[in-house]
Amino acid sequence: MSVNGIPNGVLVGRARVDGFDYPRIVTVRDGQLVDITARGMATVRDIAESGRAAEHVKTAPGRAVADIDAVMANALVGKPDLPQLLTPIDLQALKASGVTFVVSLLERVIEEQARGDNSRADALRTEILDLIGTDLSQLVPGSDAAMKVKAALIEKGVWSQYLEVGIGPDAEIFTKGQPMSAVGHGAEVGLHPISNWNNPEPEVALVVTSTGDIIGATLGNDVNLRDVEGRSALLLGKAKDNNASASLGPFVRLFDGDFSLETIKQAEIALRVEGTDGFVLEGQSNMAQISRTPESLVAATVGAHHQYPDGLVLYLGTMFAPVKDRDGEGKGFTHKLGDVVSISTPSLGTLTNRVNLSTKCPPWTYGTSHLLRDLAQANLL
């Protein structure tokens, strides 16, 4: 891994490069950010769908445009003379899976029971753990043992829609955002201004082709509004899909001989939040503790029941739900504007963003139609 959190491997991403009005396709070679944009391979979607993504990125002719360490160090500074990394995907659908770890599961139940009131969280956490009395992390979702726990919880009066997707037969899969709406490394991530209880969600996101093949992975921040979703699961769209609420990056690492889905299954995802108030929060999310396999989550997303002709990116969920008190005992964690959130793992690098209100983040104005027009004008389609 380089000084600024870039791993060795076959990396592909997108960047704003001086002299071009549209995103360029980039990779990393010998410490340099290299522009490999080519006719017919001018989108990450086209590279992913080619059937030879890793080979193409490794061998494509390119032009070095900057030192990668300088680009990464510049991410939060934004000097105009250096390329700015963008989200490393483009036309793919943005999908997410929820409640895939037991810790996350219990925190979702607490949100629901608290009805969005974070002052009740501590008491509810103790009460619910006492009622459950079972190590849910050992349960296989949908199994006979899980169904027995479900029946017992219903009898105790603590059954929840989150427990249903956590240990029941069906995974929670939802649309995180629209294609082209995600932000990348160094960008601001947005909180809806109505929220007073929110948190980052450090996750691995898989890159999946239209045929359901998993070809690579990146890091993601599935920004979450705990109070909004806690009021009602029907507010999931309002809690999850806002301006700059989906972050991915810094690059997609494509599967090759040295990096595979098995690497992802053992990854330790680290989170660090640094506030302008001096507050620091750190935590880890171990992918080995996921309750549903990545393959099963992909199968629940794409198949005969649902097609994605441009492929998709799937957030896999997180086990990390921050509960460290920030503004006083029992008040738990919530973001403050200006927080710097870093998500990292050795195999994928580091994704860093600064927190702002979604209404104050740069508006999303460059969509699919804009990209296709620009690529057509540049004779790259």
N, C-alpha and C positions, 0 to 999 in steps of 0.2 A: 504494500500500500504506500502511496506517495505521501509527502508531508501533509497535504491537505485532504486526505481521506479518499483517494481514488485507488481502487484495488487493481491488481493485475488481472487481465482477462480480456475477453472480447466485449467491448463496450460500444453502445450506440446511443446517441442522444440528439438533441436539437439545440441550436443556439442562434442568437442574433449576432450577426457578423457584420462589421463595418463594410458599407458598400452595397448591401443587399436589403431590400425592403421586406423580405419574407424569410422564414426560418430556414436555416441550413442544416443538413444532416452531418453530424460530426462523430468522430471516434477519438480514442487516445492512443498514440503511438510514441514510444520513446520519450515520454514526458511532455509531448506536444498535443494540443488540441488540433485535430486534422479534419478539414472539410472534405467529405466524400460525396457530396451531393452530385447525382448523375441523372441523366435522362432515364425515365422508367424506374428509378430508384430514388426518387426525390421526397418520399415520405417514409416514415418508420413502418407504416402500415404495409407499403409495398415490399419493403425488405422482409418483414415478418411473414408475409404471404408467399414469398418466393420459394420456400422450401429449402433454402440454403442460406439462411440469414447469417449465421456465424461465419461461414466461408466467405460470403460477400463482403462483410465488414472487415474481415482480416485482409482481403486481397484487393479491395477496391482502390483505384488510384485516388490520391488526395493531395491536399495542399495544407501545410501547417499554417495556422493562423494565430497561435498564441501559446505561451507556456502554460500548461494545465494548472500548475500550482498557483500561478498569478491569477488565472481565471477563477479558481476556487476561492482564493483569498479575497478577491474583489467582489464576491457574491453579494455581501450585505452593504458594500460601499457603492458599487455601481459606477465606477469610472467609465465614461463613455468611450474611451479609446480601446477598451478590452471587450471581447465577446461576452455576452451574458447568456448563461445556460437557461434553457426553457424546459418545461416538462418534456421528458424523453419520448413521449408517445404523441400521436396526432389524431388520426381518424378512428381509432379504436373506441368502443363503448367503455364508459367508466362504471364498473360494477363493484359491489362490495358484499362481503359476507359478515354477519354479525353474530355475537354470542357464541364464539367458537372456542373460548377458553373458560374454565370454571370460575376464575376470579372475575372476569368480565361479566359472566352470567350473574353472579351474585350482586354485582354492582348495578346491573340493569334492573334486577328485582327491587333493589333498594331505591333506585330512581322512581320506579313505578309506585312503590308503596309510599314514598315521600311526596308524591305528586309535584315534583319539581322543587321542593323546599329543602335546601341543603342543610339547614339547621337540624333536621330530624335524622340525618344520615347515620350518625354514630350509633344512636339508640336502636335504630332499625337494623343495622348491621349485626349487632349482638343478638337481637331478638330472632332474626331470621336464621342465623347460624345455629342458635340453640334449637330452633324448631326443626331444621333440616336434619341435623345430627348424622349426616352421611357425607363421606368423601366423594362428592360428585365427580371429581377428576378421574376416578377409576371406572366410571360408567361409560359404556359404549352407547352413543345416542341411538334410540330406536330399538335397543335390545330388550329382552324379557326383563332383565334386572332393572333397566331404566324405567320400563313401564310399571314395575312394582313400586319404585320410588315415586313415580308420578301419582299413582293411586294413593300412596301414603300421604303425600303432600296435599292432595285434594281433600283428603279426610281431615287434615290439620287446618285447612282453610288458607293455605299460603300458595296455592297454585298460581302461576303467572304465565302470561304470554311469552315471557323471556325464558322461563323454564321449559315451555313447550318447544321452542326452537333450539334450546340448549341441550336437552336430553331426549327430545321427541324424535320422530322419524324424519322430519323434514328440516333442512337447513334454511336459515334466513338469508336470502339473496335480494339485494335491492340496488337500485340505480343511484350511484353516488353523485353523478353529474353528467352533463352532456359532452359528447366528443368535442375536443379542442378547448374545454373550459378549465382544465387543471392548470396549476401553476408549478413552477420548477424550483430548483435550488436557488436560494438567495432572495426569492420573491416574498412579499407579504402574504400571510394567510389570514382569512377573514372570519370574524365572529359576527353573527347577526346582532344588531344593537339591542334587541329585546332580551338577550340572554344575560343572566347574572351568575350562572353556574355552568362552567364549560371546561373542556380539557383537550389536550392533544391525544391522538390515538396512533402510537407508533406501530407500523405494520409492514409486512412484506406484501408486495403486489405482484402477481404473476402476469406475464404477457402470454396470451392465449390466441391461437390462430382461429380462423373461421371454421376449421375442421376439428377444433377442440384440442389441438396439440399445444402443450406447454413448452415454450421455446426459450424462456428467460424470465428474469425477475428484476424488480427495482424496489426501492424503499418508498413508503407512503405515509402521509399524515392525514388520517381520516378525521378531520376536525369535528368535534362533537359538542352539541349543546345539551347538557344533561338535564337542565330544567325544562327545556322544551319537549324533548322526547319523553321525559318522566311524566309530564302532564297527560300525554296520550301518545300511544304508538302510532296513531293516525297522523301525528305531526312529524313523522319521521322525515318527510321531504323538507319541511321547514327547519328541522334540526340538522340535516345533513347537506342539503344542496343549496348553497348560497355562493355569492361571489367570492372567489379565492378560497373556498372551503375544502378543496381537494388539492393536495400537494403530492408530487411524485418526483423521484430523481435520486442522485444527480444524473445517472445514466441507467439504461437497461443493460444488465449483464446477460449476454446470450449463453445458452448452454453449449458446452463443448466438452472435450475429454477431461478437463480439470474442474469443471463446475457443472452441477446437475441439480435436479430436484432433491436428491438426497442431501446435498449441501444445505439447501434451504430448510429441510426438515430438522436439521440440527442447529440452526442459526440461533444465536443469542442477540436479540435486538435491544440496544441500549438507548435510553432516552435521557436527555438533559434539558432542563428548562432554566434559563437564567433571566431573572427579572431586573428591571431598572431600580427596584427597591432593595436589591441585594439578595433577594430570595433565590435559592437554588433547589431544584428538585431533580433527583436522579432515580432511575428505575430500570428494570430489565424485563424483557418478555422472551421466554424460551419457547421456540417453535416446537420443541419435542413434546410440550405439554398440550398441544392443540388437540381438541376432542374429536374433530372431524378431519380426515386426511385432506391435503390440498387437492388430490385427484377427485375425491368425492365432492368437494365444493365446486370444482370445475364442471363435473358431470351434472351437478344440480343447476348449473348456470346455462350451459350450451349443449345442445344435442338435438334430437328429433323434435323435442318440445319447444325449442327456441333457437333461432339461428342469428348469427352475427356476421354478416358478410365482410365486414372490415376487421373482424377479430375483436378482442376485448382485453381490458386490464382488470384483474380481480384482486381487490384488497382482501387479505385472508383473515382479518380480525386481530385483536390484541388481547393479551392476558393482563395488560397493565392498566389499572384504573387508579389514578392518583388520589390518595386520601390524606396526604400530609397537610397538616394545618398551616394556613398561610396568614390569615388575619386575626387569629385568636383561637383558643382551644375549642375544639368541636366544630369549627367552621369549615374544615376540609380545604381542598384545593380548588381554585378557579383561576383562569388566566387574568392577567392585567395587560393593558396595551403596552407594547414595547417588549414583551417577553421574547427571548430568542430560544427557539426550539430546535434541538439537534437530535436526529435519529440516526443511529449508525450500527453497522455490523461489518466485520472485516471483509466478507465476501462481496459486499455491495457498496461500501463506502459510507459517506455521511451526507445526509440531507438536512439542510439548515434553512429555517424561515423565521421571519419576525412577525409577531401577532399585531393585527390592527382590526378595526371594525370592517365588516364586509362593505359598508357604505363608503369607507375611506380608502380601501384598496383600489388600485387601478381597475377601472371597469373592464369587463370582458367585451371587447369590440372586434376581435379578429377571429372569425369563425371559419367553418369548412368552406363556404362559398368564396371567402376572401383568399384562402390558401390556394384553392383550385384555380381561381382567376390568375393569381400571381404566378403559379407554376406553369400555367398555359402560356402566359405572356412571355415567360422565360424559356419556352420551348422545352420544358422538362417532363411533360406528361407523355 
